[in-house]
């Protein structure tokens, strides 16, 4: 977040995309599909309705919560409020285009834009060689939550994984392997 200018219009939007996507464990397609009406403020944070996703092809809808952050610079709710203060009024996409020389549009961004901005911001922060992608927001949420001791069932509820084996093998197990490796004990 430190490499994103919080005073530029695109910086405000990109901070909100990153922090909300990470906090809610969203896929790029889910971020792009969010509408203003899909986000509601609760006394404990935000409630986000995911109208359709990879694991909800029928479009029954899934709800995830986002708690307020502990630090102003990384609080997803503050970041979203800052973006909403700039976003054109009215219904439509939650995250919209920010032309360099014109007014912010009411045209929603697409999943590729989300993926590109995540990759570009990672490169600007010196993390480009780590293979960061749009999916890294979701993957990073699951991995970091596990490393910090969140139980697998709570992580699965947030990420909306139906198959706990997939969640464990792809996100939790690699972090677990690094946390418990005995290679640190070899004196290398």
MDTraj code that builds the backbone (N, CA, C; nanometers):
import mdtraj as md
import numpy as np

residues = "UNK UNK UNK UNK UNK UNK UNK UNK UNK UNK UNK UNK UNK UNK UNK UNK UNK UNK UNK UNK UNK UNK UNK UNK UNK UNK UNK UNK UNK UNK UNK UNK UNK UNK UNK UNK UNK UNK UNK UNK UNK UNK UNK UNK UNK UNK UNK UNK UNK UNK UNK UNK UNK UNK UNK UNK UNK UNK UNK UNK UNK UNK UNK UNK UNK UNK UNK UNK UNK UNK UNK UNK UNK UNK UNK UNK UNK UNK UNK UNK UNK UNK UNK UNK UNK UNK UNK UNK UNK UNK UNK UNK UNK UNK UNK UNK UNK UNK UNK UNK UNK UNK UNK UNK UNK UNK UNK UNK UNK UNK UNK UNK UNK UNK UNK UNK UNK UNK UNK UNK UNK UNK UNK UNK UNK UNK UNK UNK UNK UNK UNK UNK UNK UNK UNK UNK UNK UNK UNK UNK UNK UNK UNK UNK UNK UNK UNK UNK UNK UNK UNK UNK UNK UNK UNK UNK UNK UNK UNK UNK UNK UNK UNK UNK UNK UNK UNK UNK UNK UNK UNK UNK UNK UNK UNK UNK UNK UNK UNK UNK UNK UNK UNK UNK UNK UNK UNK UNK".split()
xyz = np.array([
    [0.0810, -0.1185, 0.0000],
    [0.0000, 0.0000, 0.0000],
    [0.0864, 0.1263, 0.0000],
    [0.2066, 0.1166, 0.0557],
    [0.2921, 0.2345, 0.0662],
    [0.3322, 0.2889, -0.0705],
    [0.3325, 0.2045, -0.1727],
    [0.3731, 0.2514, -0.3053],
    [0.2579, 0.3123, -0.3854],
    [0.1368, 0.3098, -0.3319],
    [0.0212, 0.3664, -0.4020],
    [-0.0067, 0.5061, -0.3474],
    [-0.0104, 0.6037, -0.4357],
    [-0.0349, 0.7420, -0.3978],
    [-0.1800, 0.7571, -0.3498],
    [-0.2005, 0.7822, -0.2216],
    [-0.3365, 0.7934, -0.1688],
    [-0.4046, 0.9256, -0.2026],
    [-0.3323, 1.0150, -0.2710],
    [-0.3920, 1.1429, -0.3075],
    [-0.4363, 1.1474, -0.4536],
    [-0.3953, 1.0488, -0.5335],
    [-0.4380, 1.0475, -0.6738],
    [-0.5690, 0.9701, -0.6860],
    [-0.6492, 1.0067, -0.7829],
    [-0.7787, 0.9417, -0.8026],
    [-0.7621, 0.7921, -0.8283],
    [-0.6686, 0.7561, -0.9143],
    [-0.6486, 0.6146, -0.9450],
    [-0.5881, 0.5414, -0.8255],
    [-0.5062, 0.6126, -0.7488],
    [-0.4498, 0.5537, -0.6281],
    [-0.5571, 0.5223, -0.5252],
    [-0.6529, 0.6127, -0.5097],
    [-0.7638, 0.5909, -0.4160],
    [-0.8437, 0.4678, -0.4590],
    [-0.8736, 0.4588, -0.5893],
    [-0.9492, 0.3427, -0.6376],
    [-0.8696, 0.2138, -0.6195],
    [-0.7434, 0.2157, -0.6597],
    [-0.6623, 0.0943, -0.6530],
    [-0.6403, 0.0475, -0.5101],
    [-0.6258, 0.1395, -0.4159],
    [-0.6140, 0.1009, -0.2743],
    [-0.7413, 0.0284, -0.2293],
    [-0.8559, 0.0834, -0.2680],
    [-0.9833, 0.0218, -0.2293],
    [-0.9987, -0.1156, -0.2933],
    [-0.9608, -0.1297, -0.4203],
    [-0.9682, -0.2604, -0.4877],
    [-0.8806, -0.3612, -0.4145],
    [-0.7568, -0.3239, -0.3885],
    [-0.6634, -0.4149, -0.3212],
    [-0.7112, -0.4538, -0.1816],
    [-0.7427, -0.3538, -0.1010],
    [-0.7766, -0.3823, 0.0385],
    [-0.9096, -0.4560, 0.0523],
    [-1.0092, -0.4180, -0.0266],
    [-1.1373, -0.4881, -0.0192],
    [-1.1243, -0.6294, -0.0768],
    [-1.0546, -0.6420, -0.1893],
    [-1.0345, -0.7746, -0.2493],
    [-0.9607, -0.8694, -0.1564],
    [-0.8587, -0.8182, -0.0895],
    [-0.7801, -0.8991, 0.0049],
    [-0.8616, -0.9325, 0.1293],
    [-0.9242, -0.8335, 0.1882],
    [-1.0004, -0.8552, 0.3119],
    [-1.1182, -0.9492, 0.2906],
    [-1.1817, -0.9415, 0.1743],
    [-1.2987, -1.0253, 0.1468],
    [-1.2625, -1.1553, 0.0762],
    [-1.1351, -1.1738, 0.0391],
    [-1.0875, -1.2937, -0.0319],
    [-1.1607, -1.3111, -0.1653],
    [-1.1600, -1.2061, -0.2460],
    [-1.2355, -1.2060, -0.3709],
    [-1.1483, -1.2405, -0.4920],
    [-1.2107, -1.3021, -0.5899],
    [-1.1500, -1.3253, -0.7199],
    [-1.1607, -1.1966, -0.8014],
    [-1.0725, -1.1771, -0.9010],
    [-1.0843, -1.0574, -0.9857],
    [-1.2231, -1.0434, -1.0492],
    [-1.2813, -1.1532, -1.0920],
    [-1.4147, -1.1473, -1.1537],
    [-1.5203, -1.1026, -1.0536],
    [-1.5042, -1.1395, -0.9278],
    [-1.5996, -1.0995, -0.8240],
    [-1.5855, -0.9510, -0.7909],
    [-1.4615, -0.9029, -0.7874],
    [-1.4382, -0.7604, -0.7619],
    [-1.5021, -0.6779, -0.8730],
    [-1.4762, -0.7195, -0.9975],
    [-1.5282, -0.6454, -1.1129],
    [-1.6804, -0.6476, -1.1192],
    [-1.7408, -0.7548, -1.0713],
    [-1.8866, -0.7693, -1.0792],
    [-1.9615, -0.6972, -0.9676],
    [-1.8898, -0.6484, -0.8680],
    [-1.9570, -0.5810, -0.7568],
    [-2.0244, -0.4525, -0.8027],
    [-2.1440, -0.4328, -0.7528],
    [-2.2173, -0.3083, -0.7736],
    [-2.2273, -0.2367, -0.6402],
    [-2.2533, -0.1096, -0.6457],
    [-2.2680, -0.0300, -0.5242],
    [-2.3715, -0.0922, -0.4306],
    [-2.4800, -0.1455, -0.4870],
    [-2.5881, -0.2052, -0.4073],
    [-2.5467, -0.3355, -0.3396],
    [-2.4320, -0.3928, -0.3783],
    [-2.3865, -0.5195, -0.3200],
    [-2.3120, -0.5006, -0.1887],
    [-2.2887, -0.3775, -0.1501],
    [-2.2117, -0.3473, -0.0291],
    [-2.3012, -0.2715, 0.0681],
    [-2.3096, -0.3230, 0.1906],
    [-2.3868, -0.2519, 0.2924],
    [-2.3040, -0.2420, 0.4205],
    [-2.3236, -0.1324, 0.4895],
    [-2.2507, -0.1073, 0.6135],
    [-2.3294, -0.1669, 0.7281],
    [-2.2593, -0.2389, 0.8121],
    [-2.3157, -0.2992, 0.9318],
    [-2.2427, -0.2359, 1.0498],
    [-2.2940, -0.2504, 1.1683],
    [-2.2280, -0.1907, 1.2845],
    [-2.0890, -0.2485, 1.3101],
    [-2.0604, -0.3660, 1.2537],
    [-1.9308, -0.4303, 1.2756],
    [-1.8406, -0.4244, 1.1532],
    [-1.8851, -0.3663, 1.0429],
    [-1.8034, -0.3603, 0.9219],
    [-1.8894, -0.3538, 0.7976],
    [-1.8448, -0.4224, 0.6941],
    [-1.9176, -0.4268, 0.5670],
    [-1.9719, -0.5658, 0.5418],
    [-2.0866, -0.5716, 0.4775],
    [-2.1403, -0.6971, 0.4266],
    [-2.1411, -0.6849, 0.2751],
    [-2.0830, -0.7845, 0.2088],
    [-2.0729, -0.7832, 0.0637],
    [-2.1485, -0.9024, 0.0088],
    [-2.2373, -0.8767, -0.0856],
    [-2.3092, -0.9835, -0.1534],
    [-2.2383, -1.0144, -0.2844],
    [-2.1947, -1.1380, -0.2970],
    [-2.1343, -1.1870, -0.4211],
    [-2.2484, -1.2511, -0.4981],
    [-2.2932, -1.1841, -0.6028],
    [-2.4126, -1.2307, -0.6748],
    [-2.3897, -1.3583, -0.7535],
    [-2.2708, -1.3792, -0.8047],
    [-2.2384, -1.5003, -0.8814],
    [-2.0885, -1.5209, -0.8714],
    [-2.0473, -1.6466, -0.8615],
    [-1.9048, -1.6752, -0.8544],
    [-1.8770, -1.8121, -0.9147],
    [-1.7511, -1.8456, -0.9174],
    [-1.7075, -1.9753, -0.9705],
    [-1.7762, -2.0906, -0.8973],
    [-1.7969, -2.0747, -0.7675],
    [-1.8604, -2.1807, -0.6885],
    [-2.0108, -2.1597, -0.6723],
    [-2.0651, -2.0576, -0.7374],
    [-2.2090, -2.0288, -0.7318],
    [-2.2570, -1.9897, -0.8719],
    [-2.2478, -2.0851, -0.9634],
    [-2.2847, -2.0597, -1.1023],
    [-2.4339, -2.0319, -1.1187],
    [-2.5139, -2.0813, -1.0255],
    [-2.6591, -2.0605, -1.0337],
    [-2.6982, -1.9193, -0.9927],
    [-2.6075, -1.8478, -0.9312],
    [-2.6345, -1.7105, -0.8905],
    [-2.7254, -1.6984, -0.7699],
    [-2.7143, -1.7921, -0.6763],
    [-2.7950, -1.7840, -0.5544],
    [-2.7457, -1.6718, -0.4633],
    [-2.6214, -1.6361, -0.4774],
    [-2.5628, -1.5289, -0.3975],
    [-2.4982, -1.5809, -0.2707],
    [-2.3880, -1.5186, -0.2356],
    [-2.3155, -1.5529, -0.1146],
    [-2.2784, -1.4215, -0.0462],
    [-2.2733, -1.4242, 0.0857],
    [-2.2411, -1.3037, 0.1591],
    [-2.1115, -1.3233, 0.2364],
    [-2.0263, -1.2210, 0.2332],
    [-1.9036, -1.2226, 0.3123],
    [-1.8959, -1.0924, 0.3914],
    [-1.8290, -1.1009, 0.5025],
    [-1.8108, -0.9833, 0.5870],
    [-1.6691, -0.9321, 0.5783],
    [-1.6544, -0.8031, 0.6022],
    [-1.5227, -0.7398, 0.6077],
    [-1.5210, -0.6518, 0.7319],
    [-1.4297, -0.6826, 0.8210],
    [-1.4153, -0.6042, 0.9440],
    [-1.3270, -0.4831, 0.9191],
    [-1.3417, -0.3846, 1.0032],
    [-1.2557, -0.2662, 0.9954],
    [-1.1118, -0.3071, 1.0224],
    [-1.0195, -0.2412, 0.9564],
    [-0.8782, -0.2690, 0.9768],
    [-0.8263, -0.2054, 1.1044],
    [-0.7117, -0.2527, 1.1476],
    [-0.6492, -0.2006, 1.2694],
    [-0.5677, -0.0747, 1.2438],
    [-0.5278, -0.0530, 1.1183],
    [-0.4412, 0.0587, 1.0823],
    [-0.5077, 0.1414, 0.9724],
    [-0.5033, 0.2720, 0.9851],
    [-0.5688, 0.3607, 0.8886],
    [-0.5213, 0.3347, 0.7458],
    [-0.3935, 0.3090, 0.7273],
    [-0.3381, 0.2910, 0.5921],
    [-0.3821, 0.1613, 0.5259],
    [-0.4282, 0.0643, 0.6060],
    [-0.4675, -0.0647, 0.5485],
    [-0.6109, -0.1041, 0.5821],
    [-0.6884, -0.0099, 0.6283],
    [-0.8279, -0.0376, 0.6629],
    [-0.9117, -0.0424, 0.5350],
    [-0.9687, -0.1587, 0.5012],
    [-1.0471, -0.1681, 0.3782],
    [-1.1722, -0.0805, 0.3792],
    [-1.2291, -0.0570, 0.4941],
    [-1.3502, 0.0250, 0.5023],
    [-1.3159, 0.1720, 0.4772],
    [-1.2084, 0.2206, 0.5361],
    [-1.1652, 0.3584, 0.5090],
    [-1.1300, 0.3758, 0.3620],
    [-1.0608, 0.2759, 0.3056],
    [-1.0219, 0.2835, 0.1646],
    [-1.1457, 0.2879, 0.0749],
    [-1.2457, 0.2073, 0.1074],
    [-1.3680, 0.2073, 0.0274],
    [-1.4422, 0.3402, 0.0421],
    [-1.4489, 0.3936, 0.1625],
    [-1.5155, 0.5234, 0.1833],
    [-1.4469, 0.6340, 0.1030],
    [-1.3132, 0.6312, 0.1004],
    [-1.2378, 0.7312, 0.0236],
    [-1.2707, 0.7189, -0.1253],
    [-1.2802, 0.5956, -0.1751],
    [-1.3151, 0.5759, -0.3156],
    [-1.4579, 0.6231, -0.3431],
    [-1.5498, 0.5886, -0.2553],
    [-1.6899, 0.6265, -0.2769],
    [-1.7088, 0.7786, -0.2756],
    [-1.6206, 0.8492, -0.2080],
    [-1.6272, 0.9962, -0.2084],
    [-1.5897, 1.0523, -0.3461],
    [-1.5146, 0.9755, -0.4259],
    [-1.4740, 1.0189, -0.5599],
    [-1.5615, 0.9601, -0.6706],
    [-1.6141, 0.8416, -0.6471],
    [-1.6917, 0.7700, -0.7487],
    [-1.8166, 0.8493, -0.7844],
    [-1.8513, 0.8513, -0.9143],
    [-1.9753, 0.9210, -0.9517],
    [-2.0960, 0.8642, -0.8766],
    [-2.1870, 0.9513, -0.8398],
    [-2.3074, 0.9090, -0.7682],
    [-2.3952, 0.8239, -0.8588],
    [-2.4749, 0.7407, -0.7971],
    [-2.5709, 0.6613, -0.8721],
    [-2.5360, 0.5144, -0.8733],
    [-2.6310, 0.4339, -0.9201],
    [-2.6090, 0.2896, -0.9211],
    [-2.5026, 0.2501, -1.0241],
    [-2.4636, 0.1256, -1.0167],
    [-2.3663, 0.0734, -1.1129],
    [-2.2509, 0.0050, -1.0443],
    [-2.1465, -0.0178, -1.1219],
    [-2.0291, -0.0869, -1.0714],
    [-1.9683, -0.0159, -0.9519],
    [-1.9227, -0.0951, -0.8568],
    [-1.8589, -0.0371, -0.7380],
    [-1.7278, 0.0301, -0.7775],
    [-1.6501, -0.0386, -0.8598],
    [-1.5218, 0.0154, -0.9042],
    [-1.5325, 0.0523, -1.0516],
    [-1.5019, 0.1771, -1.0819],
    [-1.5216, 0.2283, -1.2169],
    [-1.3893, 0.2796, -1.2749],
    [-1.3937, 0.3110, -1.4033],
    [-1.2752, 0.3580, -1.4741],
    [-1.2347, 0.4970, -1.4263],
    [-1.1020, 0.5178, -1.4274],
    [-1.0455, 0.6465, -1.3868],
    [-0.9549, 0.6951, -1.4996],
    [-1.0113, 0.7650, -1.5994],
    [-0.9275, 0.8169, -1.7078],
    [-0.8272, 0.9195, -1.6554],
    [-0.7110, 0.9240, -1.7165],
    [-0.6041, 1.0123, -1.6696],
    [-0.6409, 1.1596, -1.6785],
    [-0.7108, 1.1983, -1.7851],
    [-0.7346, 1.3411, -1.8071],
    [-0.8816, 1.3811, -1.8044],
    [-0.9689, 1.2864, -1.7793],
    [-1.1130, 1.3169, -1.7780],
    [-1.1719, 1.2784, -1.6424],
    [-1.2990, 1.3077, -1.6266],
    [-1.3696, 1.2742, -1.5028],
    [-1.3799, 1.1227, -1.4868],
    [-1.3877, 1.0798, -1.3632],
    [-1.4094, 0.9378, -1.3339],
    [-1.5419, 0.8979, -1.3978],
    [-1.5424, 0.7849, -1.4648],
    [-1.6635, 0.7415, -1.5344],
    [-1.7509, 0.6570, -1.4430],
    [-1.8688, 0.6253, -1.4906],
    [-1.9565, 0.5337, -1.4175],
    [-1.9473, 0.3935, -1.4786],
    [-1.8542, 0.3750, -1.5717],
    [-1.8332, 0.2453, -1.6369],
    [-1.7498, 0.1555, -1.5464],
    [-1.8040, 0.0398, -1.5122],
    [-1.7335, -0.0533, -1.4252],
    [-1.6084, -0.1093, -1.4893],
    [-1.5127, -0.1482, -1.4060],
    [-1.3915, -0.2119, -1.4565],
    [-1.4176, -0.3608, -1.4736],
    [-1.3376, -0.4262, -1.5556],
    [-1.3509, -0.5689, -1.5792],
    [-1.2483, -0.6494, -1.5014],
    [-1.2630, -0.7823, -1.5031],
    [-1.1697, -0.8688, -1.4307],
    [-1.0242, -0.8535, -1.4770],
    [-1.0044, -0.8327, -1.6061],
    [-0.8665, -0.8139, -1.6556],
    [-0.8049, -0.6869, -1.6000],
    [-0.8853, -0.5828, -1.5874],
    [-0.8357, -0.4584, -1.5293],
    [-0.7931, -0.4824, -1.3850],
    [-0.8725, -0.5581, -1.3101],
    [-0.8367, -0.5899, -1.1709],
    [-0.7029, -0.6646, -1.1690],
    [-0.6899, -0.7670, -1.2519],
    [-0.5655, -0.8449, -1.2565],
    [-0.4471, -0.7580, -1.2957],
    [-0.4653, -0.6727, -1.3963],
    [-0.3569, -0.5840, -1.4406],
    [-0.3158, -0.4868, -1.3316],
    [-0.4132, -0.4282, -1.2640],
    [-0.3758, -0.3293, -1.1623],
    [-0.3070, -0.3964, -1.0445],
    [-0.3459, -0.5180, -1.0089],
    [-0.2769, -0.5887, -0.9000],
    [-0.1326, -0.6184, -0.9410],
    [-0.1142, -0.6700, -1.0623],
    [0.0219, -0.6991, -1.1111],
    [0.1055, -0.5713, -1.1207],
    [0.0476, -0.4661, -1.1778],
    [0.1223, -0.3412, -1.1950],
    [0.1607, -0.2790, -1.0608],
    [0.0701, -0.2835, -0.9661],
    [0.1014, -0.2277, -0.8337],
    [0.2071, -0.3124, -0.7622],
    [0.2039, -0.4440, -0.7825],
    [0.3058, -0.5319, -0.7236],
    [0.4427, -0.5005, -0.7836],
    [0.4477, -0.4786, -0.9136],
    [0.5729, -0.4441, -0.9803],
    [0.6254, -0.3110, -0.9277],
    [0.5378, -0.2129, -0.9148],
    [0.5775, -0.0816, -0.8630],
    [0.6306, -0.0913, -0.7202],
    [0.5826, -0.1885, -0.6455],
    [0.6270, -0.2067, -0.5063],
    [0.7507, -0.2962, -0.4973],
    [0.8021, -0.3390, -0.6129],
    [0.9206, -0.4244, -0.6134],
    [0.8906, -0.5715, -0.5928],
    [0.7651, -0.6124, -0.6128],
    [0.7250, -0.7517, -0.5909],
    [0.6909, -0.8237, -0.7210],
    [0.7237, -0.7627, -0.8335],
    [0.6854, -0.8170, -0.9634],
    [0.7399, -0.9552, -0.9920],
    [0.8573, -0.9891, -0.9374],
    [0.9174, -1.1190, -0.9665],
    [0.8619, -1.2313, -0.8786],
    [0.7626, -1.2024, -0.7968],
    [0.7039, -1.3044, -0.7089],
    [0.5833, -1.3736, -0.7707],
    [0.5493, -1.3394, -0.8943],
    [0.4353, -1.4036, -0.9597],
    [0.3010, -1.3551, -0.9090],
    [0.2943, -1.2321, -0.8666],
    [0.1699, -1.1753, -0.8163],
    [0.0703, -1.1645, -0.9311],
    [-0.0551, -1.2002, -0.9025],
    [-0.1625, -1.1917, -1.0016],
    [-0.2885, -1.1418, -0.9321],
    [-0.3942, -1.1246, -1.0079],
    [-0.5214, -1.0835, -0.9491],
    [-0.5701, -1.1819, -0.8445],
    [-0.5389, -1.3094, -0.8648],
    [-0.5802, -1.4139, -0.7707],
    [-0.5031, -1.4053, -0.6378],
    [-0.3931, -1.3309, -0.6381],
    [-0.3107, -1.3198, -0.5175],
    [-0.3848, -1.2561, -0.4009],
    [-0.4846, -1.1723, -0.4288],
    [-0.5624, -1.1125, -0.3197],
    [-0.6345, -1.2218, -0.2420],
    [-0.6990, -1.3123, -0.3137],
    [-0.7730, -1.4235, -0.2533],
    [-0.6775, -1.5244, -0.1883],
    [-0.5748, -1.5620, -0.2628],
    [-0.4778, -1.6598, -0.2122],
    [-0.4046, -1.6045, -0.0901],
    [-0.3676, -1.4773, -0.0972],
    [-0.2984, -1.4152, 0.0154],
    [-0.3837, -1.4105, 0.1404],
    [-0.5128, -1.3873, 0.1226],
    [-0.6043, -1.3880, 0.2367],
    [-0.6026, -1.5252, 0.3045],
    [-0.6229, -1.6297, 0.2260],
    [-0.6303, -1.7652, 0.2816],
    [-0.4999, -1.8047, 0.3498],
    [-0.3888, -1.7771, 0.2848],
    [-0.2591, -1.8153, 0.3398],
    [-0.2277, -1.7371, 0.4666],
    [-0.2471, -1.6069, 0.4638],
    [-0.2160, -1.5241, 0.5802],
    [-0.3080, -1.5562, 0.6970],
    [-0.4348, -1.5792, 0.6693],
    [-0.5280, -1.6165, 0.7767],
    [-0.4829, -1.7469, 0.8428],
    [-0.4398, -1.8440, 0.7621],
    [-0.3933, -1.9720, 0.8172],
    [-0.2662, -1.9543, 0.8995],
    [-0.1708, -1.8792, 0.8475],
    [-0.0456, -1.8548, 0.9197],
    [-0.0735, -1.7859, 1.0533],
    [-0.1757, -1.7005, 1.0563],
    [-0.2102, -1.6286, 1.1791],
    [-0.3040, -1.7072, 1.2706],
    [-0.3306, -1.8342, 1.2360],
    [-0.4045, -1.9221, 1.3255],
    [-0.5541, -1.9338, 1.3035],
    [-0.6071, -1.8762, 1.1969],
    [-0.7513, -1.8896, 1.1717],
    [-0.7839, -2.0350, 1.1379],
    [-0.8895, -2.0906, 1.1930],
    [-0.9270, -2.2288, 1.1633],
    [-0.9705, -2.2449, 1.0170],
    [-0.9465, -2.3624, 0.9630],
    [-0.9767, -2.3925, 0.8231],
    [-1.1234, -2.3664, 0.7886],
    [-1.2160, -2.3999, 0.8785],
    [-1.3579, -2.3799, 0.8478],
    [-1.3935, -2.2316, 0.8364],
    [-1.3298, -2.1464, 0.9173],
    [-1.3551, -2.0021, 0.9062],
    [-1.2961, -1.9456, 0.7776],
    [-1.1782, -1.9939, 0.7401],
    [-1.1173, -1.9492, 0.6145],
    [-1.2057, -1.9917, 0.4982],
    [-1.2533, -2.1153, 0.4999],
    [-1.3398, -2.1659, 0.3924],
    [-1.4697, -2.0876, 0.3838],
    [-1.5233, -2.0453, 0.4977],
    [-1.6464, -1.9657, 0.4958],
    [-1.6215, -1.8317, 0.4273],
    [-1.5056, -1.7719, 0.4507],
    [-1.4728, -1.6432, 0.3891],
    [-1.4423, -1.6592, 0.2400],
    [-1.3644, -1.7601, 0.2058],
    [-1.3249, -1.7789, 0.0657],
    [-1.4327, -1.8500, -0.0154],
    [-1.5313, -1.9041, 0.0530],
    [-1.6421, -1.9771, -0.0088],
    [-1.5946, -2.1021, -0.0818],
    [-1.4932, -2.1675, -0.0279],
    [-1.4465, -2.2942, -0.0823],
    [-1.5419, -2.4048, -0.0401],
    [-1.5852, -2.4832, -0.1330],
    [-1.6696, -2.5993, -0.1010],
    [-1.5843, -2.7183, -0.0600],
    [-1.4679, -2.7273, -0.1207],
    [-1.3795, -2.8413, -0.0984],
    [-1.2645, -2.7985, -0.0077],
    [-1.2663, -2.8459, 0.1165],
    [-1.1619, -2.8082, 0.2115],
    [-1.0260, -2.8647, 0.1719],
    [-1.0261, -2.9761, 0.0996],
    [-0.9003, -3.0350, 0.0547],
    [-0.8295, -2.9404, -0.0409],
    [-0.9030, -2.8822, -0.1327],
    [-0.8444, -2.7863, -0.2264],
    [-0.7905, -2.6659, -0.1519],
    [-0.8677, -2.6132, -0.0606],
    [-0.8239, -2.4992, 0.0188],
    [-0.6962, -2.5327, 0.0937],
    [-0.6924, -2.6471, 0.1584],
    [-0.5754, -2.6856, 0.2373],
    [-0.4534, -2.7088, 0.1484],
    [-0.4699, -2.7888, 0.0432],
    [-0.3553, -2.8258, -0.0405],
    [-0.2977, -2.7086, -0.1191],
    [-0.3799, -2.6140, -0.1606],
    [-0.3314, -2.5052, -0.2440],
    [-0.2871, -2.3819, -0.1660],
    [-0.3444, -2.3574, -0.0491],
    [-0.3147, -2.2347, 0.0231],
    [-0.2508, -2.2583, 0.1599],
    [-0.3054, -2.3524, 0.2344],
    [-0.2629, -2.3703, 0.3736],
    [-0.1371, -2.4556, 0.3837],
    [-0.1348, -2.5669, 0.3141],
    [-0.0229, -2.6612, 0.3248],
    [0.1118, -2.5987, 0.2891],
    [0.1223, -2.5216, 0.1783],
    [0.2523, -2.4591, 0.1496],
    [0.2995, -2.3664, 0.2612],
    [0.2092, -2.2884, 0.3180],
    [0.2470, -2.1992, 0.4279],
    [0.2851, -2.2799, 0.5511],
    [0.2123, -2.3884, 0.5756],
    [0.2413, -2.4787, 0.6870],
    [0.3792, -2.5420, 0.6704],
    [0.4105, -2.5840, 0.5489],
    [0.5400, -2.6472, 0.5220],
    [0.6548, -2.5512, 0.5511],
    [0.6389, -2.4261, 0.5147],
    [0.7437, -2.3276, 0.5423],
    [0.7522, -2.2943, 0.6908],
    [0.6396, -2.2930, 0.7588],
    [0.6397, -2.2607, 0.9024],
    [0.7061, -2.3714, 0.9844],
    [0.6949, -2.4953, 0.9376],
    [0.7424, -2.6080, 1.0173],
    [0.8641, -2.6788, 0.9590],
    [0.9285, -2.6194, 0.8604],
    [1.0430, -2.6864, 0.7998],
    [1.1586, -2.7025, 0.8978],
    [1.2229, -2.8183, 0.8908],
    [1.3408, -2.8411, 0.9752],
    [1.4683, -2.7956, 0.9044],
    [1.4545, -2.7417, 0.7851],
    [1.5744, -2.6929, 0.7161],
    [1.6399, -2.5792, 0.7934],
    [1.5624, -2.5108, 0.8777],
    [1.6208, -2.4056, 0.9634],
    [1.7151, -2.4642, 1.0682],
    [1.6983, -2.5914, 1.0965],
    [1.7762, -2.6567, 1.2007],
    [1.9028, -2.7223, 1.1481],
    [1.9355, -2.7003, 1.0219],
    [2.0494, -2.7668, 0.9615],
    [2.1794, -2.6862, 0.9709],
    [2.1692, -2.5633, 1.0162],
    [2.2877, -2.4809, 1.0300],
    [2.3446, -2.4335, 0.8976],
    [2.2612, -2.4266, 0.7965],
    [2.3081, -2.3844, 0.6644],
    [2.3257, -2.2341, 0.6550],
])
top = md.Topology()
chain = top.add_chain()
for i, resn in enumerate(residues, 1):
    res = top.add_residue(resn, chain, resSeq=i)
    for name in ("N", "CA", "C"):
        top.add_atom(name, md.element.get_by_symbol(name[0]), res)
traj = md.Trajectory(xyz[None], top)
